[in-house]
């Protein structure tokens, strides 16, 4: 049996798969260690959506090569897994052939365990088979009272900037009853918050059952105190999912709805299959159904040929919707995507300037939105202690705990009792940067 260290980058799907892999590894008798220096084998679960993620993995491989040279008792071996393996894995393995033993893609990740005791084989498992096997979701290794629950894998969209269909394949939907059973099992194991995952989650369908059917069944039958889902695509978005938030109190009134650009010409180049007017109309209708819903989004600035006026369209749409949370990026080319070869690549300086404007705008909006929550009463699931606790409360015996309210707003509470893992009633009384100050009620 081996000592394994897992290192994971990227999206919530990767995190969910990593949690499942840790559990399966332990069931097979392997030991999970907390630091790479203690490991026999390191499994790097990679991301390839952005160049920075790939560069970070290359840097880590360089460090592990150095670490291996310093070891005298046993050789260190690496299993490179996930999206980066599908994208540029063969080149990386050639560059680091001394330490990368297994190259594993995004399908059936757990099967790597069949080869772990014979790494001399130099196994490779890339590409997509006819069948995709979903691993049972397990509680988060970081927060045992939370869990990511994958309901689909891959994507049928082919946005011109996105590498996901290439590295994860086309959409595969998980068996409806299998998801329900998994959700119930997670709750039995102490999970209080379930987050259903799918690359384009609104397109989920299995034997006539759709996402609203799945959400309603989990809300009624699982016993989960909080339920949410990621990620909705504006074209496929289903209003029934918002209506469920009004029916079931354990459905979190939070929605991640990426719009990527506020200009219809750029959206067409991105192959998003909607225009900005359609997107804004959906937001308006969503807020009619659930006025207090919290919205988050993804935005790309500096897409090829984007003009200053078109960036201003994005800024205008951003100010119109007023997102509580936004993941904002400058465009960078990804190999094997159509946009890589588009003419009119925007200067890096302009990308950074536009991104800075967007970030500063969001900070101002977020500050105003948080101030608007002052005086409201809700519940929060506390997941961690503030890193500033010891400095702030060195002499009082209290600590500071962070959690997320039912609508996914971060809040902090001072307490002499450990709040982690508890869903508690709170009153929000002040805002501080990107979080709300709260007190227990």
Buried (B, 14 or more C-beta within 10 A) or exposed (E): EBBBBBBBBBBEBBBBBBBBBBBBBEEBEBBBBEEBEEBBBBBBBBBBBBEEBBEBBEEBBEEBBEBBEEEEEEEBBBBBBBBBBBBBBEEBBEBBEEBBBBBBBBBBBBEBBEBBEEBEEEBBBBEBEEEBEBBBBBBBBEBBBBBBBBBBBBBEBBBBBBBBBBBBBEBBBBBBEEBBEBBBBBBEEEBBBBBBBBBBBBBBBBEEBBBBBBBBBBBEEBBBBBBBBBBBBBBBBBEBBBBBBEEBEBBBBBBBBBBBBBBBBBBBBBBBBBBBEEBBEBBEEBBEBBEEBBBBBBBBBBBBEBBEEBBBBBBEBBBEBEBBBBEBBBBBEBEEBBBBEBEEBBEEEBBEBBBEBBEEBBEEBBBEBBEEBEEBEBBBBBBEBBEEBEEEBEEEEBBBBBBBBBBBBBBBBBBEEEBBBBBBEBBBBBBEEBBBBBBBE
